[in-house]
Amino acid sequence: MIVALPPDLRTALPRLAASAWPREACGLLVGRATADGVAVTGLAPSRNLAAENDAFEIDTAMRLALQRRLRGRGEGVVGVWHSHPAGAPVPSARDAEGASEGGLAWLITSGEETTAWLALGDGAGFAPARLVA
């Protein structure tokens, strides 16, 4: 899977992650499906509703409102983004357990590095994806 991420969003992710420190930052990726993956066109930051600093929970009400706004526009929620303030930009065991929705792109930012993953669904983990501009 290829995740096309515009340069302005790629540079914004580390800033958003740093602004949430020491908590994980999170949000939804907006875009459209392509022949070989997804093209991200926007990011919808979410309040992190998780109680712990090293976890994230996206605001469900925000997601539903976003999906309503996107309906009929040819775009939708194509993925999830979050940060790992104290770890590597690779999926954690907690991430794998929470990735119940297969087919979504997941971006993880740690420091200045962002990596891309494909959620396999039902807690089965992730496959690496290629992040391109």
N, C-alpha and C positions, 0 to 999 in steps of 0.2 A: 504494500500500500504506500502511496505517495501522499504526503500532506503538503500542499502548497500554501505557504504563509507569507503574506506581503512583508517587506522589510520593516515598514513602520510598526506593524504589530510585533514582529520579532524583537525589535529594540524596546518596545513598551513592556514586554513581559517581565524582564528583570527589574524594571522600575516598580511595577505593580507588586512584584514579589517582595522587594525591599520595603515598600511602604507598609506591608502587613507584618513584617518581622516583629516578634519571634513566631507569630502564627503563620500557618499556611494561607496563602492567597488562593482564590479559586474563581472560576467563571466558566461560561459556556462559549464554545466556538460556533460562530454563525457562518454559513456558507452553502455550498452546493456539491453534490456528488459529481465526480468526473469519471472518465473511463478507467482510470487507474488509482483512484483514491478520492480525495476531497480537496476543494479549493476553499480556503478560509477567507472570508471577506470582512469579518468583524469579530469582536470579542465583547461579550456581555459579562462584566464582572459581577460577582455575587458576594453578598455578605457570607462569611464563613460561619455557619451555625453549629459547628462541632464544638464540644466543650473543651477538648484537648488542643494544645498548640500544634501537635504533630499529626493532626487529622484535618479533614475538610468535609463539609457538608454544604452542598449548594441549596440555596433557598428555592424550594419547590414552587412557591407562589410566583417567584420571579421567572422561573422557567416556563410555567404555564402562560404567564402574561406575554413573555417573549414569543412563544409559539403562536399565540393568537395574533400578535402583531405581524409575524412573518407569513402567516397563512395567505396563499395566493400570490406571493411575491417571487416565487421560484427559488427561495432560500429557506433554510431551516437550521435546526441545531444539528451540527455534524460532529460535535465532540465536546470534550471537557478539558479544561486547563487547571492546573494547580501547581503550587510550588513546594519544594522541599527545602526549608530554610536551613536545616542542619544535616542534610544528607545529599547523596548523589541524585542526579536527575534520572533515576530508573524506578520503575514501579516497585512499591513495597508490598509486603504480604497483605497489609491492610487495603492497599489500592486494589489488589487482585480480588480480595473478598468483596469489595464494594462495586466491582465492575460487572454488574449484572446485565447491562444493556450491551450486547455484542454489536460489533460493526462501527462503533464510535471511535473516532480518533481521540487519543489522549496526548496532551502535551504536558511535560513536566519541566519546570524551570528550577535550577539551583544555581545561585550566583548569576553569572552571565550566560550560562549554557542552558539551552532548551532542547529536549529530545522528543521524538514522536513515537507513538505506539498505537497499535490496533487492539481494542478490547475484544476478547474472544467471547465474552458473555458468560453468565451464570457462574461467576467466580472462577472461571478457567484460566484467568491470567491474560497475558498480552503477547503479541508478536511485535517485533521491531518494525517500525515504519520509517520511511525516508522523508526527511524534512527538506523542502526546497523553497526557493524564493518565487 
